[in-house]
Amino acid sequence: MKIGIANDVPMAAEALRRVVVGTPHHEVAWIARTGLEAVRMCADNRPDLVLMDLNMPELDGVEATRRIMEQSPCAILVVTGRPQDSVNQVFRALGAGALDVTATPILMPGHTEGGAALLAKIRTMEKLIRHSGGSQAMQPRATPPAPERRDAGIQTLVAIGASTGGPLALARILAGWHPPANCSIVVVQHIDENFADHFAKWLSDQVAMPVHAIDHGDELRPGTVMIAKSNDHLVLDQKLQLRYDAVPREYAYRPSVDVFFRCVAQHWQGNAIGLLLTGMGRDGAEGLLAMRRAGKTTVAQDQASSAVYGMPRAAAELDAAQMILPLEKIGPFLRSTIGGRL
């Protein structure tokens, strides 16, 4: 892959350069020292991937990401020092179109600390880029039948899948809403597990209802937003317990929206609404179609309001979505359909 580096700190930029050129599979397309320079370089020599720092002169990483996605769209990985200390900036960048976040590696005598973690992220980005035009049918592993439901009185399940631009979209949809006690909301957002707890905390500051990061074996919680927090896939089994499963291991999207949506279609007997929001690639489209075929309500975000119109487009092409709505109408649709209060 051709990789652009946007970082104004010479030692950090050199650490990134060494990681990239340390493998024969990647090359450095350019190094930008300001956010504005990164925007210009993307326009002149668009790379496959940009490693974007948050704290850049002229334009910060959030605004640079937004402009690149508007003018010269390409995959962007936020690479910044101690991302856990810049939670709001990170989620603003993810809302502007960045795919994921990781820490900047550090130059050490004889090696680059954190280089292996960055290379793993880059390999994931490469898979996402390659799979953005294709789809794999997903099937959760079979589980033994269980006759009784364990849904704590929950009558309606809202299953939401999102990727690029998803955090801000979720905050806008759910802001101010107090769903009825018989409703549970489960979110599968493509985000690294090391940052998922921060995502849950950040979202809890944006919405009025409780937000809970899902632990293996959790049951659905009424009136709560439940967030997948593992790089493994979130599964709803026949006992209506939430758990994590590494299979399918080769799938680029982790956690996969397709996997969870298919579980809802297969195991959830009550009312369900599937929402597929902004994101790169096709994850969630097949699962949303499975939900529609199972008699559930299905909605996809429209192109104009999507940061990246990949996942919703794939759902529209499959006729998986009964409704295609702009972001500002999805929240009112949920409230009018499910109830609750603002």
N, C-alpha and C positions, 0 to 999 in steps of 0.2 A: 504493500500500500504506500501511496504518497502521503506523507504526514506533514502538516504545518504545525509549527510551534509558536505559541503566542505567550511570551513571558519576558518581562523587562528586567529580571534579575539575572545577571550573567551566569552565576554558578548554577542557578536552577535551570536555565536554558541549556547549559552544557550538560547537566545531568540528564535532561530529557533527550538531548541529541545523542548522547552515548547509549542510552537504552534503545533508541530507535535504530541506530546504525549497528548495534551489537548483534542484530539478526539479519540474515540475507533476505528476509521476506519484506522488509520495509526500507524506505528511504525518506530522508528529510527533504521536503519540497522547499521550505523556507523557514526563517525564524523572524518573527515580528516582535518589535520591542514596545509597541504601543497598541492599544485596542484599535485605533483608527488605521494603523498600518496593517493589522490583521485583516480588517475588512477589505482594504485595497488589494492585499495580496490574494485573498480568496477570489476576488473579482478577476484578477489578472492571471492567476495560476491556481485554479480550484483544486485542492487536494482531496483525497478520499476521506481524511480525518483531520480535525484540528484539535490539538491539545491546548485548551484555553485556561489561562490563569484568571482568577477573579479580580485581582488588584492590579489593574493596568492603567498607565497614564493615558490622557486624552479621552479615551472611552474605557469604562470599566468592563470587565468580562461579561457582565449581564447585557449591557447595551451593545457590545461588540457581537455577542451571540445573536441578539435580536436582529441586528442589521445584516449579519451574514445569512441568517435564515430567510430574510426578506429578499436579499439581492443575489446571493450566490449559495443556495442551500447545499449543505454538506453535513456529514456527521461531525458532531462536536462532543468531545469528552472534557469536562471540567477537571483540570488538574491543578490543585492549589494546596498551599501549606495549611495543615490542620483544618480540613473542611468542616469538622465538627464545631469549630469556633465561628463559622460564617454561615449558619444554618439559613437565615433569611436570604442572603445572597445566593446560596446554592439553589434554593427552591425557586427564586426568581429566574436564575439561569435555566433551570429545568423547565420552567414555564415558558421561557423564551425559545426553547427548542433544543437545548443540550440533552444528550442521551443519558449521561450518567456522570458520576463524580468519583474521584479518587485523590489520594494525597500525592504531593510532589515528591519524587525520590530525592535522596540526599547524596551528594558526592562524598565518598569515604576513601581512605587509602586502599587502593587495589580493587575497589568495587563500588557499586552504586546501591545504597540501601533503599529498598522499596522498588527496585527495578523489576524484579520478578512479578510483583503485584501489578505494576503498570503494564507489563507485557501481557499478562493475563487479561487485563481490561481491553487492551488493543486487539487481542485475538477475538474477544467477544464482540467488539465493534465490527471487526471484519466479518464475522458470521452474520451479524445483523444486516450489514450492507448486502451481503450475498443472498440472504434469505428474504430481502425486502420484496423481491419479485416472485416469490414462491411460497408454498404452504405445505405443511405436513399434517396429515390427519393424526389427531391425538386421541388416544384412548387411555383413561386411567386404568390402573391395575384392578382386576376383578377382586371383589371382597365377598366373603360369605354373606348370604342374605340375613337380614335381621328384621323381625316382624314389627317391632314397635318403634314409634317415633320418639325422639328426645329433643323437641324443639322449644321447650320452656314456654309454650303458649304462643309461639311466633306463628303468624298466619301469612305474612308477606316477607319474602326475601328479595332484597335489591342487590344484584351482583354487578359490580362495576369493574371494567377493565380499561387500563390507560397506560400510555407510555410517554413519548415525547410531548411535553406541554401538559401532562396530566395533573401534576400537583396544583397548579393554579386553577385549572379547569374544575377539579374536584372542590376546591375551596369556594369557587363561585357558585357551583351547583348546590352545595350543602349549607352555605352560609345562612345563619339565622334560623334554620329549620329545626323544630323539635318534632321528630316523627312519632307516630303513635307507639305505645308500648308493645304492640304485637308485630312490630316491624324490626328487622335486622338488616344491616347494610354491610356487605363484604367487598373490600376493594383489593384488586390485584393490580398493583402498579409496578412496572419494570423499574426496579431500583436495587442497588447493591444492598445485601443484608447488613453490612457494616453501617449503613446510613438509614436503615428502615426505622429504627427506634426514634431517630431524630425526625424522620418524616412524620411519624405518628404524633410526636410532641408538637411539631410545627402545625400539623393539621388541627390538633385540638385547640390551638390558639386562634384558629380561623373560623371554627364552627361552634354551634351552641350545644351540640350533643356530645356525650362521652366518646372518646376515641381509644381503641384498645389494639395493641399489636398482638397478633395471634400466636399463641404457643401451641406446640404439638399436643393434640388431644382436647383442645378447647371445644366447648359447645357454643352454638350461636347465642349471642347476647341480645336481649330486646332493647330497642331504642338506642343502639350503639353502632358506631362505625368501627368495623373490625378490619385491620390492615395486615396483609401478608407480609412477613418479615424475613423470609428465607430465600436463598438462591435455589432451593428446591421448590417443587411445584406444590401449590396449595390444593388439597383434595377435600371434598365433602363426601364422606362415606355413607353407607346405608344406615348406619346408626345415627347419622346426622352429626357426626363429630368432625371437626376440622383437624387435619393432620398434614404433614409434609412428606413428599415422596420424591426421591432423586430421579426416578424413572418418568419419562424417557431422558436419559443422560445426555444424548447428543443434541437435544433441542436447543436452539440458540436463545430462545426467549425464556428467561428464568426470573421469577416464576411465570409460568405460562397462563395467559388468560384462557386459551382454548381448553386447557386441562380442567380448570375450575368450572367454566361454563358447561362443559360436557357432564361434569359431575352433577351440577344443578339440574340439567335436563334429565339425567338418569335417576337421581335419587330424591329430589325435592318434589313432594306431592302437593304442596300448597301453592298459593299465588307467588309468582316470581316475575321480576322485571330485570332484563339484562340491558346494561348500558355499555356501549363501546365508544370510548372517547379517543381523542387525538393521539396519534402515535405512528412511528415508522414501522413499515413492514405489514404483515398480514395476521399477526397473532390475534386471536379472538373472533375472527370472522367465521371460521368453521364451527366454533363453539356456540356463537350466537345463533347460527343456523340450526344447530341441534336444539337449542332452547326454543326457537320458534316452532320447530317441528313437534316439540313436546307440549305445545300449547301455551308457552309462556309469552309475555309481552316483551318485545325487543325494540331497542332504540339505538341509533347511531348518530354521532355528532356530524353536523354538516361541514362542507369544505371551507366555507368562508370563515368559520369561527375556530377551525382546527389549526394548531401550530404546525402540524404535519398531517396531511390527509392521506395516510397510508392504511392504517387499520380500519377506519370507518369506510374508506373507499372500497376495500376488499369486501367488507360486509354488504355494502350497497351492490357490488357486482354479483354477489351470491344471492341477492334478494333475502338476506338474513334479517334485515331490519324492517319491521313493520312501519316504523316512522324514522325519518331523518330530520333532526331538529337542530337549530342553532343553539349554542351554549346557553344563551339567556332564556331560552324557553324550556330547557330540560328541568331545571329546578321547579318552575311552576307546574310542569307536567307531573312531576313526582308528587307534589303537594296536593294537586287536584285529584290524582288517582288514589293516593294512599291516605291522605289526610294529615293530621298533625297540626301544628301551629307555628307561627313565626314569633 
